[in-house]
Amino acid sequence: MEKNPRSKQVNDLFEKIPMEGIRNIIVVASGKGGVGKSTVAVNLAVTLARNGLNTALFDADIFGPSIPKMFGLEDVRPEVSAIGDKEIFFPIKKFGVNIISIGFFIDQSQSLIWRGPMAGKAVTQLLGDTQWGEIDYMIIDFPPGTSDIQLTTVQKLNISGAVIVTTPQEISLNDARKAASMFNNPDLSVPILGVIENMSWFTPEKHPEEVYYIFGKGGGLRLAKEFNTELLGQIPLVMEVGEAADKGLNVFSQKNRPVVNAFEQIAESIIAKTEKEK
């Protein structure tokens, strides 16, 4: 008797991608764009690599991939090998991080006009057909919001935990709540490791004793308490961080110690939390 095609579709939907050799998968999410989510994902990955951990970074933002630009790899193309009728992708390595992004395979001026299922399929293919090797931490940079890409990734992978990025202002918190609520959905049930508050304050370089809370104060902590998790760290608003990203550099290339210290603290907390669950 022929199997029910709908049953096969459901089984295919929830069938996990065998990510052999990858010990921990951390997704970095936000409810809206413009909060520095990709900057956080990039520098978190670099920090983990600097701690001697085998680290990978996957750019799941199919419609707006920024990872190639932030690593200075816009004109680089990964090695691709054919095995039978299947293509195998090999990550590009920089700053000790193994990187894959759809941005490596399309022209920078090209826009992808895909429906959600096609974008989800692209994510699945890139994740499953990449030769990652032995990886301690894979960081996945989610697109903003709660779309098919996020749902497909969470359903297809065994996620170790999610990190929510927000700025202190209420409009960002409202959108971040939606992202956090998605992970708390009983059908998904991904542990929220904590909240990262970006652009927490501004200190003029020539007046280090002055602190200005441009986007408000305490928003990240409030969000963490709402979801019974912790505030992993607060990252100050520093112009050098954005400039470094535009030049394909990371926070360790500039001299602002509060930013570097924040990422080191965040990485340390994530390592402690994930190792505790093993």
N, C-alpha and C positions, 0 to 999 in steps of 0.2 A: 504494500500500500504506500502511496506517495505521501511524504511528510507534508504537514501543513506549512505552506510557504511563510505564513505570518509567524509561526513558531520559530522558524529558522531565522527570520529577521530579528526577532527578539533575542534569540541566543547570540547572534552575531553582534548585536548592540552591546550586550553585557559581557562578551568574551574579552578577557583581559589580554593586553599585549604582553608577550613574554619579554620583559626587560631584564634579561639575565646579566648578572654582574653589577647591577645598580642597587646599592644598599638603601639609599634614602632618596625620596622624591619630594621636594618642597615646592609648592606653588606660591607665587607672589601675585596678589590680586588687589584690585581697588574697584570701587563702584563707578568712578569717573576718571576721565583723562586729566592730565595736567597736574597731578599730585606728585609726580616724580617716581612712579612705580618702576619704570624700566631702569632708571638711574639706580634705584635701590637694588633691583635684581642683579644688575651688572656688578655693582660694587660689593654686594653680598657674595656673589660667586667668586670674585677676585680675592676677597678676604679669606674665604674658605680655602682657596688654592694656596694662598700665602701661609696658611696654617698647616701646610703639608698634606692636605686632603686631595684626592683625585676628584676633580670637580667638572661638571658639565653644565652648560646653559642652553636651554631650548627656548627659542622665541616663538611663542604660540600666537602672537599678534599677527595673524595672516594678512589682515587688511592694512595694517600700519606698522610694519616691522622696522624697528629702530636700532636693533642690536648691532647690525653691521656698521652703521654710522658711529655708534658709541664705542666700537672697538677699532675704528679706522680701517675697516675691512670692506668698504663699499665696492671695490673693484676686484675682489677676490672670489674665486669660485671653488667650491669643494671638489675633491676627487670623487668620481662616480664610477663604479665598476658594475658590469653586467654579469649576473650569475643566472644562466638560463634565460628566462623571460623576466627576471626580476633585477631591478637596479638597487645597488647598495651604496649608501652615502657615507663618506668619511668626514668627521668633523674637522673644522679648522681650529687650531690651537693658538691662543694668545694669552699672555699673562697667566699661563698655567691652566687655562680653562678651555675645555672642548666645546665648541660652539656650532649650533646648527640653526639656521633661520631661512624662511622662505625668501627673505630678502637677498640671499646669495644666488637665487635662481631666476630672479626677474630683474628687468631694467628698473633703475631707481625712479624713472619718470612714469613707469607703468602702474596703472591702478588695477586691482583685481576686482572684477565684477562677478562675484560668485554668490550663490545662495548658501545658506547656512550648512546644509548637508555636505556640499562640496568642500567648504572650508574645513569642516570636521574630518572629512576623508583625507584632506591634505595633511592635517595634523597627525592623524593616525599613521599615514604612510611615512612621514618624516621621522616620527618617533620609532616606529617598528622596523624601518629599513635602514637605520643608521647604525654603523659599527661603533658603538660607544666605548667598548672595552670595560675594564674594571673601574667603577665609579663609586666613590663614597657618598657624594651628594650631587644630585641633579636639581638645578634650579629651573623652574618653568615660569617664564614671564608671560602672564595672562594678558589678553586685551582687556580694556575697561568693560565693566558691566557684567551681565550674566547671560551669555548667549550660548548658541550651539557648541561653540569651541570649548568653553569651560565645561559644559555638561559632558561632551564627548570625552574630553581628557580625563575628567574625574571618574567616569564610568569605565574607561579603558585601562586605567593605571591603578596600581596600589599606591595611593598617595600617603606619605608619612605625615604630612601636615600642611596647613595653609598659613601664610603670613598676610595680614591685611595692612595696606599702606593708605594713610590718610594725611591730610593737613589738619590743623586744629580748628578750622572754621566749620560752622554748623552745616553749610551746604555740602561740604565734602563728607562730613560725618553721616549725613542722611544717605548718601549714595554708598558709603562704605558699609553701612548697616545692611544694605541689600546684599552686598557681596558676602558678608559674614553669614547672613541668614541662609544663603544658598548652601554653604558648607555644613550648616547645622540641620539641614533637611534630613529627616530620618532615612530617606531613600539613598542619600549620598553619604552622610555621616563621616565627614573629613574633620579630623581634629584641628582646631585653630590654635596654632602655637603661640600667637600673640599679635600685637598691633605695633606697627612702626609709625611714629608721627614724624612726618617730613616737614621742612620749613617751619620748625617750631619757634624760632626767634631769629632776629637779625642783630648782629653786633658790628658796628663800623670798624674797619681795620685800624683806623687811627685813634679809635676810642674804645679799647677793649673792655673797659669797665661798664660800658653802656649796653643795655639789652632792650630790644624793642620787639614786642609780641604783635607783629603785623597782622597775622591771621587769627588772633585770639590766643587763648591759653587754656591748657588742660583738656582739650578735645580728645586727644588720643587716649588719655587715661580714662576718661568717661566711657569711651567706646569699649575699651578693654574690660572695664568693670561690668558693662552691660552684657557682655558675652562670656563672662566668668573666665577671662584669660588675663594675660599680663601685658603691660607696656614693655616691649622688648628694647625700645630705645627712642631717643629724640634726636633728630638730625637738624642742626641749625641751617638757616638759609644763607648760603655762601656763594657768591658769584663765581668763584673759582671752580666749584663743582660742575656747574653748567658749562663753563668754558672748557673744562677738561673733557667732558663728554663730547662736545662738538669737535674736539681735536683727536678723538679716539683714545683718550687717556682715562685714568681712573683717579679716585681720591688720593691714592698713595703717591701720585705724581705732584701733588701740591702740598703746601706747608701747613694747612689749617688742621691742627691737631684735634680740636673738638669733633670734627667730622670723622677723621680716622678713628678716634677713640670710640665714637658711636658705633661704627660698623664692626669694630673688633668686639665690642660688648654684645652686639646683636648676634654675631656669628657664634660667640662663646655660649650664649643662651640657647641658641638653636641646637648646637652640638649637644649640650647637656640634656635638653629635652628629648631629642631623638634617641640618644644613646640610652637614656633611662627606660625607654619603651622597649628596647631590644631584649 
